[in-house]
Amino acid sequence: MPIQPILRYPHPVLKKLCNRVDQIDTLIHTLVADLVDTMVAGPGSVGVAAPQIGVTLRVCVVDVSKNRFGKEHNHGLLLMVNPEIIARSGSATMREGCMSIPDYTGDVERSTEITLRFTEPDGAERQIETRGFEAVAIQHEMDHLDGVLFLDRVVSIKTGLFRRKNY
């Protein structure tokens, strides 16, 4: 599948609430494959959500297994349709970046442990518990599905937003 261009802030699609997927069909399979290819091609990317490639559907992919922060605790490649967090606990502030906002990173407070439910592209329902970097990456991608960017969650615009030195 082809790598898709990433929309950049302030593109209006990035601020839209995405629609639930009612039926998993060829369109969804193609979308998931495009998201995976786009994530793998992105420099340092651990996830991509559908609105980042211009599609307002509740679909995202995450894989932190190759990142130094996610090597120890991960579920591998997660292909998530209609993901929802059903429980959360803990709190930590971590530095986040985003392919849609390539020039900045920011300190964002997130839950450190989450339980989430989603549908896989094969139609299987799945529920997982995750923590640490993987939990943070999932929350970041799920925010995209609600039109929320990490800029909206930066702990302090004055002290918690940083110009990226390299990408």
C-alpha positions, -999 to 999 in steps of 0.1 A, spaced: 0 0 0 12 35 -6 27 59 20 3 88 24 12 124 30 7 136 66 -16 166 71 1 194 90 -13 217 116 -34 239 112 -52 217 85 -89 217 96 -93 179 93 -69 176 123 -95 193 145 -125 172 134 -143 145 155 -140 113 135 -169 90 127 -172 55 140 -166 27 115 -199 8 110 -186 -19 87 -151 -33 82 -147 -36 44 -120 -32 17 -119 5 24 -109 -1 61 -84 -28 51 -68 -4 27 -68 25 52 -51 3 79 -25 -8 54 -18 28 44 -16 39 80 10 11 88 31 20 57 29 57 66 39 50 102 69 29 92 81 55 68 78 83 93 110 93 111 107 79 146 70 74 143 52 50 167 17 57 155 -6 73 130 -43 81 131 -66 83 100 -73 120 102 -35 126 98 -39 113 63 -72 131 57 -97 104 66 -122 112 94 -128 76 106 -119 62 140 -89 41 130 -53 43 142 -22 22 144 5 20 171 37 1 174 62 11 200 82 -21 199 111 -6 179 114 25 201 138 25 230 110 36 254 87 8 243 109 -22 238 101 -38 272 64 -34 275 44 -35 242 18 -55 223 35 -52 190 16 -37 160 -18 -26 171 -44 -21 144 -73 -3 161 -108 3 147 -132 23 170 -108 22 200 -121 33 234 -104 36 267 -125 19 294 -102 24 324 -72 46 332 -49 52 361 -17 69 371 -3 101 357 30 112 342 43 141 321 62 130 290 77 149 260 56 142 229 60 150 192 38 145 162 43 142 125 14 167 120 33 193 141 69 185 130 86 216 143 77 213 180 76 189 209 58 194 242 53 181 278 20 164 281 4 148 311 -12 114 304 -25 84 322 3 58 327 -19 27 326 -50 22 304 -74 -6 295 -88 -3 260 -112 -20 237 -111 -20 200 -119 -40 169 -92 -55 147 -94 -53 109 -104 -90 108 -135 -81 129 -121 -96 162 -129 -77 194 -99 -71 215 -93 -57 250 -58 -50 263 -42 -35 294 -11 -14 287 12 9 305 41 33 301 52 45 267 27 23 248 -2 37 268 9 72 261 13 66 224 -22 51 222 -37 80 240 -19 104 216 -33 86 185 -68 83 200 -67 121 207 -64 126 169 -97 107 165 -113 134 187 -97 163 169 -73 169 198 -36 176 192 -8 174 217 -7 212 216 -41 212 232 -27 192 261 7 208 267 11 214 305 24 250 300 26 269 267 54 291 283 76 263 298 63 231 282 66 237 244 99 233 226 111 239 191 124 206 177 162 206 171 161 177 146 136 153 133 
